C-alpha cells in the first residue's frame, strides 16, 4: 500500500507566466488540495497544499523543471506528520 503524503509547494513567479488557479491545473504527480495566492507589483506566489505518493525530494525533482518551463521557481516542504 502506497503512503499518501502532504506537502506545501511554494511557487514564485518573477516575470514568468501568470500565476493563478488555472495555471496549476497540470501540476505533475500531485493532487492539489488547496492554494493560497499573493501578488505584489513585481512578483506573485502561491502556497499550494498537495497530496503525493513519492518522497518530498522526488516531488521537488519533478516540480522544478515544470516550474522552470513557466518562468517560476519552486520549493517543497512536507507538512509535519505526513511522512
C-alpha positions in Angstrom: 0.0 0.0 0.0 1.4 3.4 -1.0 1.5 6.1 1.6 -0.1 9.4 0.7 2.0 12.4 1.8 1.0 16.1 2.2 3.4 18.9 1.4 3.3 22.6 0.6 4.8 23.7 -2.7 5.8 27.4 -2.7 5.8 28.7 -6.3 7.3 32.1 -7.1 6.8 34.0 -10.3 9.0 37.0 -11.0 8.3 38.0 -14.6 7.2 34.5 -15.5 3.8 33.2 -16.7 0.8 34.5 -14.9 0.2 32.6 -11.6 -3.4 31.7 -10.9 -5.6 28.7 -10.2 -5.9 27.6 -13.8 -2.1 27.7 -14.2 -1.8 24.9 -11.6 -4.1 22.5 -13.4 -1.3 20.5 -14.8 0.8 20.1 -11.6 2.6 16.8 -12.2 2.5 13.9 -9.8 0.2 15.6 -7.2 -3.4 16.3 -6.3 -3.9 19.9 -5.5 -5.7 20.2 -2.1 -5.6 24.0 -1.5 -3.9 27.1 -3.0 -3.4 30.5 -1.5 -2.2 33.2 -3.8 -0.4 36.5 -3.1 0.9 39.1 -5.5 2.7 42.4 -5.5 4.0 44.9 -8.1 6.8 42.6 -9.4 6.1 39.1 -8.2 3.3 36.6 -7.4 3.4 33.4 -5.4 1.2 30.5 -4.3 1.4 28.2 -1.4 -0.1 25.0 -2.8 -1.0 22.2 -0.4 -0.6 19.0 -2.4 -1.1 15.2 -1.9 1.5 12.9 -3.4 2.8 9.4 -3.1 6.6 10.0 -3.7 9.2 11.3 -1.2 9.3 15.1 -0.9 12.8 15.2 -2.6 11.4 13.3 -5.6 8.5 15.6 -5.8 10.8 18.6 -5.9 12.8 16.9 -8.7 9.6 16.6 -10.7 8.3 20.1 -10.0 11.5 22.1 -10.7 11.5 21.6 -14.5 7.7 22.0 -14.6 8.0 25.4 -12.8 11.1 26.5 -14.7 9.4 25.9 -18.0 6.9 28.6 -16.9 9.4 31.1 -15.6 8.7 30.1 -12.0 10.8 28.8 -9.1 9.5 26.2 -6.6 10.4 24.7 -3.3 8.6 22.0 -1.4 8.2 21.4 2.3 6.5 18.3 3.9 3.7 19.0 6.2 4.5 17.8 9.7 3.4 14.3 10.3 2.7 13.4 6.7 5.9 11.4 6.0 
